[in-house]
Amino acid sequence: MKTAKAKPKRTAVQMGILFTAIFFIGIGIAKQEYLEVMQKAVRICLECIGIG
């Protein structure tokens, strides 16, 4: 059986991971890293179809 104490600890860990992810996403947006990711995605796509 699951204990009542395990659920709050699990929730706290999940919330910590969520806030960490949001923090790093914010840093990436602030540094405009999404532009670099988009450029790489376009290059990969063009290489796959044989244009680039």
Protein Blocks (a to p, Z undefined) as FASTA:
>chain_A
ZZfklmmmmmmmmmmmmmmmmmmmmmmmmnommmmmmmmmmmmmmmmnomZZ
